[in-house]
Amino acid sequence: MVYTIGEMAKMLSVPASTLRYYDKEGLLPFVARSSGGIRQFRESDIEWLRVIGCMKKAGMSIPEIFARSGEEGFRALETEVLAEQGKRSGIILSTGRGCVTRPENYPLLHQNGTIFCLTRDLSKLPTDGRPISQSTDLSQLYARRKPLYAQFAKIIPGMHDYFETEHYIFTHGWIPCTPIRITSDKNEYAMIEDWRNAESKAWDKARWINGMEAAHSGVIENNKTIVCGHWHCSFGHSRYENDGGEFDNNPNFNPYYAKGIIALDACTPVSKKVNCIIIED
C-alpha cells in the first residue's frame, strides 16, 4: 500500500514538515517517487523513518555529537536507540561498528533477534562522517574490536567476487559486463569474455547490476547457471512473465528462473520472506 507524506506523518505522529526536512537533507533516497515527482511511502519505510527520528532527537550530526559530547555521549545515544529498536519484530537493524564497545548493548540487540557481523576488506570501509575511523588506524581498531564482534555475533565472512562449482556460479549482483544501453526503463549489457579476471572496480559495479536484465541481454556463462542474490525477483516475474507488478498488483517474490539465471532476492523488507533453495551440483 502506498501512503502520501501526510498519511505517513500521521502514522509516525510527526508533522509532515519533518518528513520534508528529512527529504531535503537527503535521508530518504529509498523512498519511491511517482511520475509527477511525489514521494510514495510504503509500510517498509516506517522502520527507517523511526530510526532517523531517534537519531534526530540529538539535534546534531554524528561528528557534531562527537565534538560536543565525545564518544561517550554518542554511545549513550546509540544505546538509547538500540533499546527502542531492539524490541521490535520483523525488521533488519543495521548498527554502527562501535556498538560492541558497550556490553549493555548485547541484550538490547539479542532480546528479539539474531546478531550477525558482516566482515569486509578494511580498505573499502567508508570513513566519511565517522570521527573514530578518520582518526584511528583501521587495522588497530579492528584488532581491538574483533574479540567483541565474536562475543556479540555470528561472523559472516567478507564478500567474494564469485564462487564457482561445476554447474553454478554464485555472485551478489552479476558477473562483470559492459553496459551498451542504459535507459530509465531498460538496460542492456554485453559479455566480457574474461570476466573472471576483471579488475576490482568492474566487480564493484557488477554487484549492483540487475542480473535478470543482464541474463536477458545474453550475459550468461555457457553450460552454467548464475545464482544471484541481488535485485528483487518480482522484477523478472513482472517484466518477462507478466506476473504481477514489482511492488504493487500482487508482486511475485518467489525465486526467478530463466536461461542461465536463478535470482533469489525476495526484497525482504517488503515481502517479509526470504527465499531458500536447495541446489544439487
TILO-203388 format. One record per residue (C-alpha): residue number from 1; residue in three letters; x, y, z. Coordinates in steps of 0.25 Angstrom, whole numbers, plus 5000, padded with zeros to 4 digits. Layout:
% TILO-203388
<k NUM r ALA c1 X c2 Y c3 Z> .
...
***
This chain:
% TILO-203388
<k 1 r MET c1 5000 c2 5000 c3 5000> .
<k 2 r VAL c1 5005 c2 5014 c3 4996> .
<k 3 r TYR c1 5004 c2 5026 c3 5006> .
<k 4 r THR c1 5005 c2 5041 c3 5004> .
<k 5 r ILE c1 5015 c2 5049 c3 5012> .
<k 6 r GLY c1 5003 c2 5054 c3 5020> .
<k 7 r GLU c1 4998 c2 5040 c3 5023> .
<k 8 r MET c1 5012 c2 5035 c3 5027> .
<k 9 r ALA c1 5014 c2 5047 c3 5036> .
<k 10 r LYS c1 5001 c2 5043 c3 5043> .
<k 11 r MET c1 5005 c2 5029 c3 5045> .
<k 12 r LEU c1 5018 c2 5034 c3 5051> .
<k 13 r SER c1 5012 c2 5045 c3 5060> .
<k 14 r VAL c1 5021 c2 5055 c3 5054> .
<k 15 r PRO c1 5018 c2 5068 c3 5045> .
<k 16 r ALA c1 5018 c2 5066 c3 5030> .
<k 17 r SER c1 5029 c2 5077 c3 5030> .
<k 18 r THR c1 5038 c2 5067 c3 5038> .
<k 19 r LEU c1 5038 c2 5057 c3 5026> .
<k 20 r ARG c1 5040 c2 5068 c3 5016> .
<k 21 r TYR c1 5052 c2 5073 c3 5024> .
<k 22 r TYR c1 5058 c2 5058 c3 5024> .
<k 23 r ASP c1 5056 c2 5058 c3 5009> .
<k 24 r LYS c1 5063 c2 5071 c3 5007> .
<k 25 r GLU c1 5075 c2 5066 c3 5016> .
<k 26 r GLY c1 5076 c2 5054 c3 5006> .
<k 27 r LEU c1 5071 c2 5044 c3 5017> .
<k 28 r LEU c1 5060 c2 5038 c3 5009> .
<k 29 r PRO c1 5067 c2 5032 c3 4996> .
<k 30 r PHE c1 5060 c2 5019 c3 4997> .
<k 31 r VAL c1 5046 c2 5025 c3 4996> .
<k 32 r ALA c1 5040 c2 5024 c3 4982> .
<k 33 r ARG c1 5034 c2 5035 c3 4975> .
<k 34 r SER c1 5022 c2 5036 c3 4965> .
<k 35 r SER c1 5023 c2 5040 c3 4951> .
<k 36 r GLY c1 5020 c2 5054 c3 4956> .
<k 37 r GLY c1 5031 c2 5054 c3 4966> .
<k 38 r ILE c1 5022 c2 5052 c3 4978> .
<k 39 r ARG c1 5028 c2 5043 c3 4989> .
<k 40 r GLN c1 5021 c2 5030 c3 4991> .
<k 41 r PHE c1 5023 c2 5024 c3 5005> .
<k 42 r ARG c1 5021 c2 5009 c3 5008> .
<k 43 r GLU c1 5020 c2 5001 c3 5021> .
<k 44 r SER c1 5034 c2 4996 c3 5019> .
<k 45 r ASP c1 5039 c2 5011 c3 5020> .
<k 46 r ILE c1 5034 c2 5012 c3 5034> .
<k 47 r GLU c1 5045 c2 5006 c3 5042> .
<k 48 r TRP c1 5056 c2 5014 c3 5035> .
<k 49 r LEU c1 5048 c2 5027 c3 5038> .
<k 50 r ARG c1 5047 c2 5023 c3 5052> .
<k 51 r VAL c1 5062 c2 5021 c3 5053> .
<k 52 r ILE c1 5064 c2 5035 c3 5047> .
<k 53 r GLY c1 5055 c2 5041 c3 5057> .
<k 54 r CYS c1 5062 c2 5034 c3 5069> .
<k 55 r MET c1 5076 c2 5040 c3 5063> .
<k 56 r LYS c1 5070 c2 5053 c3 5061> .
<k 57 r LYS c1 5066 c2 5055 c3 5075> .
<k 58 r ALA c1 5080 c2 5059 c3 5078> .
<k 59 r GLY c1 5079 c2 5070 c3 5068> .
<k 60 r MET c1 5093 c2 5068 c3 5063> .
<k 61 r SER c1 5100 c2 5060 c3 5052> .
<k 62 r ILE c1 5110 c2 5049 c3 5057> .
<k 63 r PRO c1 5122 c2 5058 c3 5056> .
<k 64 r GLU c1 5115 c2 5069 c3 5064> .
<k 65 r ILE c1 5111 c2 5059 c3 5075> .
<k 66 r PHE c1 5126 c2 5054 c3 5076> .
<k 67 r ALA c1 5131 c2 5069 c3 5076> .
<k 68 r ARG c1 5121 c2 5073 c3 5087> .
<k 69 r SER c1 5119 c2 5061 c3 5096> .
<k 70 r GLY c1 5131 c2 5051 c3 5092> .
<k 71 r GLU c1 5129 c2 5037 c3 5089> .
<k 72 r GLU c1 5123 c2 5034 c3 5102> .
<k 73 r GLY c1 5111 c2 5044 c3 5098> .
<k 74 r PHE c1 5109 c2 5037 c3 5085> .
<k 75 r ARG c1 5110 c2 5023 c3 5091> .
<k 76 r ALA c1 5099 c2 5027 c3 5101> .
<k 77 r LEU c1 5090 c2 5032 c3 5090> .
<k 78 r GLU c1 5093 c2 5019 c3 5082> .
<k 79 r THR c1 5089 c2 5011 c3 5093> .
<k 80 r GLU c1 5076 c2 5018 c3 5095> .
<k 81 r VAL c1 5073 c2 5016 c3 5080> .
<k 82 r LEU c1 5076 c2 5001 c3 5081> .
<k 83 r ALA c1 5067 c2 4999 c3 5094> .
<k 84 r GLU c1 5056 c2 5005 c3 5086> .
<k 85 r GLN c1 5058 c2 4998 c3 5073> .
<k 86 r GLY c1 5064 c2 4985 c3 5078> .
<k 87 r LYS c1 5050 c2 4981 c3 5084> .
<k 88 r ARG c1 5043 c2 4982 c3 5070> .
<k 89 r SER c1 5040 c2 4970 c3 5061> .
<k 90 r GLY c1 5041 c2 4967 c3 5046> .
<k 91 r ILE c1 5052 c2 4977 c3 5044> .
<k 92 r ILE c1 5067 c2 4977 c3 5040> .
<k 93 r LEU c1 5074 c2 4986 c3 5049> .
<k 94 r SER c1 5088 c2 4991 c3 5044> .
<k 95 r THR c1 5097 c2 4997 c3 5054> .
<k 96 r GLY c1 5110 c2 5004 c3 5055> .
<k 97 r ARG c1 5123 c2 4996 c3 5057> .
<k 98 r GLY c1 5125 c2 5002 c3 5070> .
<k 99 r CYS c1 5113 c2 4998 c3 5077> .
<k 100 r VAL c1 5120 c2 4985 c3 5082> .
<k 101 r THR c1 5129 c2 4994 c3 5092> .
<k 102 r ARG c1 5117 c2 4995 c3 5101> .
<k 103 r PRO c1 5113 c2 4981 c3 5108> .
<k 104 r GLU c1 5099 c2 4986 c3 5111> .
<k 105 r ASN c1 5096 c2 4987 c3 5096> .
<k 106 r TYR c1 5097 c2 4972 c3 5095> .
<k 107 r PRO c1 5084 c2 4968 c3 5102> .
<k 108 r LEU c1 5077 c2 4980 c3 5095> .
<k 109 r LEU c1 5081 c2 4974 c3 5081> .
<k 110 r HIS c1 5079 c2 4960 c3 5085> .
<k 111 r GLN c1 5066 c2 4961 c3 5092> .
<k 112 r ASN c1 5057 c2 4959 c3 5080> .
<k 113 r GLY c1 5066 c2 4954 c3 5069> .
<k 114 r THR c1 5080 c2 4948 c3 5064> .
<k 115 r ILE c1 5092 c2 4957 c3 5063> .
<k 116 r PHE c1 5101 c2 4956 c3 5050> .
<k 117 r CYS c1 5114 c2 4962 c3 5048> .
<k 118 r LEU c1 5118 c2 4965 c3 5033> .
<k 119 r THR c1 5133 c2 4966 c3 5030> .
<k 120 r ARG c1 5139 c2 4974 c3 5019> .
<k 121 r ASP c1 5153 c2 4978 c3 5013> .
<k 122 r LEU c1 5157 c2 4989 c3 5022> .
<k 123 r SER c1 5162 c2 4997 c3 5011> .
<k 124 r LYS c1 5147 c2 4998 c3 5005> .
<k 125 r LEU c1 5141 c2 5003 c3 5018> .
<k 126 r PRO c1 5135 c2 5017 c3 5017> .
<k 127 r THR c1 5140 c2 5027 c3 5027> .
<k 128 r ASP c1 5132 c2 5039 c3 5023> .
<k 129 r GLY c1 5125 c2 5045 c3 5036> .
<k 130 r ARG c1 5132 c2 5035 c3 5045> .
<k 131 r PRO c1 5141 c2 5042 c3 5054> .
<k 132 r ILE c1 5147 c2 5030 c3 5060> .
<k 133 r SER c1 5150 c2 5023 c3 5047> .
<k 134 r GLN c1 5156 c2 5036 c3 5042> .
<k 135 r SER c1 5166 c2 5038 c3 5054> .
<k 136 r THR c1 5170 c2 5023 c3 5057> .
<k 137 r ASP c1 5177 c2 5013 c3 5049> .
<k 138 r LEU c1 5166 c2 5003 c3 5044> .
<k 139 r SER c1 5175 c2 4991 c3 5045> .
<k 140 r GLN c1 5178 c2 4994 c3 5060> .
<k 141 r LEU c1 5163 c2 4998 c3 5062> .
<k 142 r TYR c1 5158 c2 4985 c3 5057> .
<k 143 r ALA c1 5169 c2 4977 c3 5065> .
<k 144 r ARG c1 5163 c2 4983 c3 5078> .
<k 145 r ARG c1 5149 c2 4981 c3 5074> .
<k 146 r LYS c1 5150 c2 4967 c3 5067> .
<k 147 r PRO c1 5148 c2 4959 c3 5081> .
<k 148 r LEU c1 5136 c2 4968 c3 5084> .
<k 149 r TYR c1 5130 c2 4964 c3 5070> .
<k 150 r ALA c1 5132 c2 4950 c3 5073> .
<k 151 r GLN c1 5125 c2 4951 c3 5086> .
<k 152 r PHE c1 5113 c2 4958 c3 5081> .
<k 153 r ALA c1 5110 c2 4952 c3 5067> .
<k 154 r LYS c1 5111 c2 4941 c3 5057> .
<k 155 r ILE c1 5122 c2 4945 c3 5048> .
<k 156 r ILE c1 5119 c2 4945 c3 5033> .
<k 157 r PRO c1 5132 c2 4945 c3 5024> .
<k 158 r GLY c1 5134 c2 4956 c3 5015> .
<k 159 r MET c1 5128 c2 4956 c3 5001> .
<k 160 r HIS c1 5136 c2 4949 c3 4990> .
<k 161 r ASP c1 5134 c2 4953 c3 4976> .
<k 162 r TYR c1 5128 c2 4940 c3 4972> .
<k 163 r PHE c1 5128 c2 4925 c3 4976> .
<k 164 r GLU c1 5128 c2 4915 c3 4964> .
<k 165 r THR c1 5125 c2 4900 c3 4964> .
<k 166 r GLU c1 5124 c2 4890 c3 4952> .
<k 167 r HIS c1 5110 c2 4895 c3 4948> .
<k 168 r TYR c1 5107 c2 4908 c3 4956> .
<k 169 r ILE c1 5113 c2 4922 c3 4959> .
<k 170 r PHE c1 5109 c2 4929 c3 4971> .
<k 171 r THR c1 5110 c2 4944 c3 4972> .
<k 172 r HIS c1 5103 c2 4956 c3 4978> .
<k 173 r GLY c1 5098 c2 4964 c3 4966> .
<k 174 r TRP c1 5104 c2 4959 c3 4954> .
<k 175 r ILE c1 5117 c2 4956 c3 4947> .
<k 176 r PRO c1 5125 c2 4968 c3 4941> .
<k 177 r CYS c1 5119 c2 4972 c3 4927> .
<k 178 r THR c1 5119 c2 4984 c3 4918> .
<k 179 r PRO c1 5107 c2 4993 c3 4918> .
<k 180 r ILE c1 5102 c2 4996 c3 4904> .
<k 181 r ARG c1 5089 c2 5003 c3 4906> .
<k 182 r ILE c1 5084 c2 5009 c3 4919> .
<k 183 r THR c1 5071 c2 5016 c3 4920> .
<k 184 r SER c1 5060 c2 5019 c3 4930> .
<k 185 r ASP c1 5052 c2 5007 c3 4927> .
<k 186 r LYS c1 5062 c2 4997 c3 4921> .
<k 187 r ASN c1 5077 c2 4993 c3 4922> .
<k 188 r GLU c1 5085 c2 4984 c3 4912> .
<k 189 r TYR c1 5099 c2 4978 c3 4914> .
<k 190 r ALA c1 5110 c2 4971 c3 4906> .
<k 191 r MET c1 5118 c2 4960 c3 4911> .
<k 192 r ILE c1 5132 c2 4961 c3 4915> .
<k 193 r GLU c1 5139 c2 4948 c3 4912> .
<k 194 r ASP c1 5150 c2 4949 c3 4922> .
<k 195 r TRP c1 5140 c2 4953 c3 4933> .
<k 196 r ARG c1 5147 c2 4944 c3 4944> .
<k 197 r ASN c1 5160 c2 4953 c3 4943> .
<k 198 r ALA c1 5152 c2 4966 c3 4943> .
<k 199 r GLU c1 5158 c2 4978 c3 4952> .
<k 200 r SER c1 5152 c2 4980 c3 4965> .
<k 201 r LYS c1 5145 c2 4993 c3 4960> .
<k 202 r ALA c1 5138 c2 4984 c3 4950> .
<k 203 r TRP c1 5133 c2 4975 c3 4961> .
<k 204 r ASP c1 5129 c2 4986 c3 4970> .
<k 205 r LYS c1 5120 c2 4991 c3 4959> .
<k 206 r ALA c1 5115 c2 4977 c3 4955> .
<k 207 r ARG c1 5110 c2 4975 c3 4970> .
<k 208 r TRP c1 5099 c2 4985 c3 4967> .
<k 209 r ILE c1 5095 c2 4980 c3 4953> .
<k 210 r ASN c1 5081 c2 4975 c3 4951> .
<k 211 r GLY c1 5085 c2 4961 c3 4947> .
<k 212 r MET c1 5071 c2 4958 c3 4941> .
<k 213 r GLU c1 5073 c2 4969 c3 4931> .
<k 214 r ALA c1 5088 c2 4964 c3 4928> .
<k 215 r ALA c1 5083 c2 4950 c3 4926> .
<k 216 r HIS c1 5073 c2 4954 c3 4916> .
<k 217 r SER c1 5083 c2 4962 c3 4909> .
<k 218 r GLY c1 5091 c2 4950 c3 4907> .
<k 219 r VAL c1 5101 c2 4951 c3 4918> .
<k 220 r ILE c1 5101 c2 4937 c3 4923> .
<k 221 r GLU c1 5112 c2 4926 c3 4924> .
<k 222 r ASN c1 5111 c2 4914 c3 4915> .
<k 223 r ASN c1 5107 c2 4901 c3 4922> .
<k 224 r LYS c1 5105 c2 4908 c3 4935> .
<k 225 r THR c1 5095 c2 4915 c3 4943> .
<k 226 r ILE c1 5098 c2 4928 c3 4951> .
<k 227 r VAL c1 5091 c2 4929 c3 4964> .
<k 228 r CYS c1 5090 c2 4944 c3 4969> .
<k 229 r GLY c1 5085 c2 4949 c3 4982> .
<k 230 r HIS c1 5082 c2 4964 c3 4978> .
<k 231 r TRP c1 5071 c2 4971 c3 4971> .
<k 232 r HIS c1 5056 c2 4967 c3 4975> .
<k 233 r CYS c1 5051 c2 4955 c3 4968> .
<k 234 r SER c1 5038 c2 4962 c3 4965> .
<k 235 r PHE c1 5045 c2 4970 c3 4954> .
<k 236 r GLY c1 5047 c2 4957 c3 4946> .
<k 237 r HIS c1 5033 c2 4952 c3 4948> .
<k 238 r SER c1 5027 c2 4965 c3 4945> .
<k 239 r ARG c1 5036 c2 4969 c3 4933> .
<k 240 r TYR c1 5038 c2 4956 c3 4926> .
<k 241 r GLU c1 5026 c2 4947 c3 4930> .
<k 242 r ASN c1 5015 c2 4958 c3 4932> .
<k 243 r ASP c1 5013 c2 4952 c3 4946> .
<k 244 r GLY c1 5009 c2 4963 c3 4956> .
<k 245 r GLY c1 5016 c2 4977 c3 4958> .
<k 246 r GLU c1 5029 c2 4980 c3 4964> .
<k 247 r PHE c1 5023 c2 4984 c3 4977> .
<k 248 r ASP c1 5009 c2 4986 c3 4974> .
<k 249 r ASN c1 4998 c2 4978 c3 4967> .
<k 250 r ASN c1 5001 c2 4965 c3 4975> .
<k 251 r PRO c1 5016 c2 4964 c3 4973> .
<k 252 r ASN c1 5023 c2 4951 c3 4972> .
<k 253 r PHE c1 5035 c2 4950 c3 4981> .
<k 254 r ASN c1 5038 c2 4935 c3 4979> .
<k 255 r PRO c1 5051 c2 4931 c3 4972> .
<k 256 r TYR c1 5052 c2 4935 c3 4957> .
<k 257 r TYR c1 5057 c2 4924 c3 4948> .
<k 258 r ALA c1 5061 c2 4927 c3 4933> .
<k 259 r LYS c1 5072 c2 4922 c3 4924> .
<k 260 r GLY c1 5085 c2 4924 c3 4931> .
<k 261 r ILE c1 5080 c2 4930 c3 4944> .
<k 262 r ILE c1 5073 c2 4928 c3 4957> .
<k 263 r ALA c1 5070 c2 4940 c3 4964> .
<k 264 r LEU c1 5067 c2 4939 c3 4979> .
<k 265 r ASP c1 5065 c2 4953 c3 4985> .
<k 266 r ALA c1 5051 c2 4953 c3 4992> .
<k 267 r CYS c1 5052 c2 4968 c3 4995> .
<k 268 r THR c1 5050 c2 4964 c3 5010> .
<k 269 r PRO c1 5046 c2 4978 c3 5016> .
<k 270 r VAL c1 5034 c2 4978 c3 5006> .
<k 271 r SER c1 5031 c2 4963 c3 5005> .
<k 272 r LYS c1 5034 c2 4959 c3 5019> .
<k 273 r LYS c1 5040 c2 4946 c3 5014> .
<k 274 r VAL c1 5054 c2 4940 c3 5010> .
<k 275 r ASN c1 5056 c2 4931 c3 4998> .
<k 276 r CYS c1 5063 c2 4918 c3 5001> .
<k 277 r ILE c1 5066 c2 4907 c3 4990> .
<k 278 r ILE c1 5074 c2 4894 c3 4990> .
<k 279 r ILE c1 5083 c2 4892 c3 4979> .
<k 280 r GLU c1 5090 c2 4879 c3 4975> .
<k 281 r ASP c1 5102 c2 4881 c3 4967> .
***
